[in-house]
Each structure stands twice: as structure tokens, then as C-alpha cells.
Amino acid sequence: MKAIVKTSHAPGAAYRDAEVPVINKDELLIRVTSASLSSGDLAAYNWTDPLFPAHRLPFVFGQEFCGEVVETGSLARGFEKGDFVSVESHIFCGVCGQCRNDQRHICQYLRVIGRDTPGGLAEYAAVPARCAWKHTDDSLKDIGALMGAFGSSVHAVLAEDIVGRSIVVSGCAPQGLFAAGIARAGGARKIIALDPSPYRRRLALKMGAGAAIDPADKNCLKKIARTCGAEGADTVVEMSGGAAAVELGLKALRPGGRFVAFGLPLTKLSIDYAGDIVRRGIRLEGVAGREIFRSWYKMESLLKSGAVDPRPAVTHTFKFKDFRKAFDLINSKEQKCGKVILVP
């Protein structure tokens, strides 16, 4: 098969021949129909992910993908050849304390497909059957590769009731764009998107944000207050991980509000812990992935009902062989892209 392979301890990757995976008894072999590039894939490509298994090169990466089941292991019950599936990238053990308390997404022994095991930027991929989501029809086939990323945004936004609440989405990379649409479907009263890219601010408006503001605008906090009320926003969903964005988000939040920490900082942050969190009664919630599989049921309902359409956030599609163009586009300073899809 052909695959996009990490071959060296440096930025970049190669498009080359690779062996079709041999599945274990509890696995499925999937013929990949599409893959969407994730922040984890970008970190692997740019060689900035400290968790990437450098000792295992060459390595097929790719965390978000979907496809058709072509082979089933003897213990992979509930699946047949021809089934269309999306892939949950978190491989959970099922027996640790977190898994037994319905927190499989933060399993104590968590492994990630495309980082700890070979991923989906290939014509075929082997995945544990417990990590496959079987679709009942082909209605979501064109966006099947988005399900993992979309589900993380579902978890971030809908972890508590947002009906009638004001929400600031900080960072309009794809998962921030999804978050704007989910907030609208969830009944949020006001939705404000923050991003320095004019291109992505326009996408946020298409996805359902009522306003989109450049966080570098010196009047940014005043504009948020005019929209949400002088006390600030009820919820801030921080999707970028930038130090300045985190600081701005905490100041935009009302006392007693909910701050959702999703974006991963590249450096250690310095925040006013007492002033911005403790004395203001802020509820700080870390979000790592999706609730398995509770978030999947929620997102399938949102997508099939038409309450949220993630397609406006998908701006580019490339062939696998043109993967460098895709990564160059995402890495560009202009950030003139939303979600980028790769197809075999």
C-alpha cells in the first residue's frame, strides 16, 4: 500500500510503499476513504510532539480517518466486511479506574492511534474494534473523517447546559469552528469567536458565531462586554492554547463562569491564579478528547438532524501524494484554511 510515513527525527514525512497491516484477533482492517489532518498530525509532521515515538521510525501517522471494513478479527464482534466506520483515536484499556468510571478518554494506560500505534494516513489501517464507530448508513460518509475532532468540540461545549448562555470561542482553527456551530445548536444566547486570522473569523461567522473579533484589537474586552454584558461571558472555550489567548479568555469570563481548557500550550503559562480564578470563583475544566462513546451519540444526533453542518469548516482536499501542500497550507502564517482533508 501507499502511506505517509514519518522517516526521520526532523520536520517532514515521505510518501512511500508500506506493508498492509496484519490485524490482531480484536482488530479491524480498514480501507481508508478519507483522513482529516489533526493538530497531533501537524505536531508529528513538524516534529514538535514530545510524545511521538521517535524510536519506532519509520512510522505511519494520522489520527482522524474513516473507511470501509475489509477484514475482521475473530474477536471483533459486531462488524462485517463492507461496514463504514469512523475511528476513535483513543485506545482505552477498559479495566483501569478511569475506564470503569466512564472516563475512557483519560484512561490511565491510554494509547493514541497515529501516535502510539500506526495511523490512518495510509490506504489501509488496523484499529481495535472497540475504537470503531459503525455508521448505520452512508449519510455522513463525506465527513466521516471529522468525527473525532467534531466530538472533542461537542464534549468541550456541551459538558454542561448552555441554553441562554453567552459563549466566547477562543481560537478558530477547525475545532473552534466546530465549537461555534455546536454552541449555536445547543441554544447559546450569544456566540463570539476570537481569532487573529480574518479568513478564519469569516469561517466562524459561517459556522454560527454572531460576532468575530481579532483578539489583538485593543477594544476586544469592551466589545465582548457590549455583547455579553458588563459582567462578561458565561463560558469561554479556549481552543488555541496561546498564552495571550488564555489570559484574555480569563478576563473575558464573568465571575463564576466556566473556562474550558482545550488548546495545548507550547510553553508553560503564567496566570494570575488568585485574581483570575480563585477570587472570581471560576470553574476550570480540562478537556482531553471526547467522552467515549457518549460524545459520539451526541454528535451523530447533531449531524444527522442537521442541527450542525461542519462542512463550511472544510476548506481544502488533497490527494495523499500531495500531502506536503496540505501541511504547508496549515503551517502558513496567513492561516487561510479550515479543516484539511486527505484522500487516497
N, C-alpha and C positions, 0 to 999 in steps of 0.2 A: 504494500500500500504506500501511498504518499502521505507525508506528515510534516508538520512544522516542528522542528526539533531544536532544543537548546543544546549547543555543542561545546561551548567554551565558557570560562569564567569571565565573561565580558558582555557588554551590550550586544544585542543582535540574536539571530537564530538562522537556521538553514531549512530549506525545503528539499527533502530528500526521501529516498526509499527507506522504509522501515518494515519490520516484521508485523504481520497481523497478530494481535494479541491472542494468546491461548487462555481461555476462560477457566476459572475455578468452578467447583460444583455450585456455589451460591451466586454466580455471576451471570450477566447477560453480555452477549457480544452485540454491539450496536453499530449499524452502518450510519455514520453521521451525515445528516442532511444540512445542518447549519450550526454555526457556533458564533456566539457573540463575545467580543473582547471585553474582559473584565479588568478592574484595577489590579487584581492579582496577576493577570497575564501581562499587563503593562509593566509591573514591577519585575516580573521574571525576564521579560524582554530587555528592559533597561538595566537589569542586574542590580536592583535596589532592594530586593526582598531578602532579608536576613534569614528567613526560614526556608528558602529554596534549597533542596537537597543537592548541593554542588558536587558532592562525591558520587552522584549517580548519573552524571553526564555520560553519553548523550541521553536526553530526556524529552519526551513529548509532553508539552504543557497544554493548557486550555481548560478552564473551569466551568464554562457555561455552554451547553450544547444539547442538541436533541437529535433523534433519529429513529430508525426502524430496527426492531429486534430481528437479528438473523440467526441467532443461536442461543439456546438456553441451557444453563447448567442443570444437573439432575435435582438440585435442591432449590432452584429458582422457581418456586411455585407461583401461580397466578399470571404467568406471562407465556405468550406464544409467539412463534415467528410471525412477523408482519405487524406486531403491535407498534404503535407510535408512542414514544416516551420522551419526556424531558428528564433531565438529570439533576438531582440534588447533590451538590458537590461535597457536602459534609458526610464523611463516613463515620458513623457513630457505632459504639461498641454494643449498646443495648443493655448492659448489665451494671454500669457504674452508678453512683448515686444520682448524678445529673440525669442520666438516661431514664432511670426509674422514677424520677420526679418530673417527667415530661419536659426535660430540658436537653433534648438530644443535640441541639445546635451548639451547646457548650459542653459536650461530652468530655470527660476527663482524659480520654485517650483519642481524641478527635484527630482524624486524618482528612486531608483535602485532596479530592481528585484534581489532577492538573498541577499539584504541588508535591504531594507525598506519594501519589500513585500516578501512572501515565494518564494524560487527559484527552480532551476531545478535539484538538487541532490536528486531526488525522481523519483518514477515510473510515477507520474503524476504531472503536474504543470498547474496552471491557470495564463494566461497572458492577458493583454489588447490586443484586436485585432489590435489596432494601432501600437503595438510593434512587430507584427509578420510579417516576410518576407516570402511570399509564393513562393516556388520554382515551376518552370514550368515543371520540370522533376526530375528524381532521380540521375542525373549525379553527383551531389555534396553531395549525401546523406552521404557518408562516412566521409566527412569533414564539414558537416552542423553545428556542434558544434563550429567550429573555426571561423565562420563568424564574430562574434562581435570583437574578438581580431584582426583578419586579417583586418577588416575595420578600426580599430584605426590606424594600421600601414599604410594603404592606405592614410588616412587623413594626418598623420604626414609627409609622404614622398612626396605626390603628391599635397600638398596645393599650390605649385607653380611649374612652368616648371623646370624640372631637366635635360632635354636633353643636353648632352655635359657637364654637371656639375660633379664636384667631391664631393663625399659624405662620411662622416665618420659616421658609426653607432656605438654608444657607448652603450654597453650592449647587449649581445646576449642571453638573455632569449627569450622565444618564439616570442614576438612581435618585438624584434630586429632582430631575424632570418627572420621573415616575411618581415621586412623593407629592408633587403639586397636583397631579391628576387624581391620586388616591385621596388626598385631602378634600378635594372638591366633591368626589363621590361620597366621602364619609360625612358630608354635611358641615364642613368648616364654614364659619361666617366670613372670614377674611383670610386670603392666602397671599403672602408676599414672598417673592423669590429674590434672593440676593446672589449676584454673580458679576465678576468684572467683565465678562465677555458679552458684548452686545448681541452676538449671534445666539448664545445660549439664553440670554434674557428673552429674546423673541420666542425661542422654543418653549420657555417656561410659560409664556402667555398662551401659546397654542395648547399647552397641556392642562391649562386651567387656573393658573395664577391670575389674581386680579390686578397685581402690580408687580413690576420687576425693577429692582434698584441696583445700581452699582454700589457695592459696599465701600468703595473709595470716596463716594460722594460725601462731602463734609456735613451735609444735612441728612444723612441716611437715617440716623436715630430719630430725628424730628419727623421725617416722612413716615417712618414706622408708627410713631406715636399718633400722627394725624389719622392714620388708617385704623389702627388697633385700639386707640385710646391712650390717654396720658400715662396710664399705669404700665403699658407695654403689652406684648403678645402673650397669649395663654400658653403657647407651645413654640419652642424653637427646635427644629430638626436640623442638626448640624451635620452636613454630608461631606464637607471638604477636608476637615482635619487641619486647616491652616490656623496658625497661632492667632493671627489678627481676626480671623473669622470666629474663632471660639470666644475671644474677648468681646467682640461686637455682639455675638449672639447672647451672651450672658447679660449684657447691658440692655439688650432689646427685650428681655423677658420680664414679665411682671413678677412681683413678689408672690411666692407660692406656685409659680409656673413650673412647667415640665421642660427640661433640657434633655434632648435626645442626642447622645454622643455616638455618631456612626463613623464619620470620617477618621482616617488614621493619620495622625501627625507624623511627619518625617523627623521631627526633633522634639525634645522634651518641652513641655509648655510651662509657662509661669503665669498663674492666675491668682486673683485676689480671693483666696479660698474663703476667708471670713466675710469679706464685704460683699462678694458676688453670689455666694452660695449659702453659707450658714445663716447669716443675719437676715437674709431675704427669704429663707425657707424654701429654697429651690429644690426641686426633685430631679436628681441627676440619674439618667437611665442609659446604661451602655447597651448597644445593640450589636450583636455579632451574628450575622447571617439571618436565618429565618427560623421560626418555630416549626420543627419537623413532626408531623406534616400539617399542623393546624394552619399555618400561613398559606400552605398550598391550597387547601379547601377555600379559604377566603379569596385568594387571588383568582382561582378558577371561576368562582361565582362573579367576581367583579368583571372579569374579562368576557365571560360568556353572556352576561346580562347586558354588556355594552356600557356599563357604568363608567368604565375607564378604557380608553383606547391608547395603548402605548406606542402605536405606530408613528405618530408625529415626532417622537423622540428618536426614531431610527432614521438616520440621515444618509448612511453610506453602506454599500455592499460591495465586497471584493471577492475574487476567487482566492483560494488558498495560496496559489502560486504568487499572488500579488500582495502577500501579507506585509511586506515592507512598506508599501504605500499606505496601508491601513495604520500601521504603528507610527509612521512619520506624521500622518494626519493628526492622530491623537496627541502626539508629542509636540506639535507645532504651537508656537506662542499665541497664534491667533485663535486657537481653540474653535475652529469653525466646523464642529461636528457634534453630533449627539452620540447615540449608540451606533457602533460599527459592527456589521455582520460579516463573517467569512463563510463561504460555501465551497465545498469540494469542486 
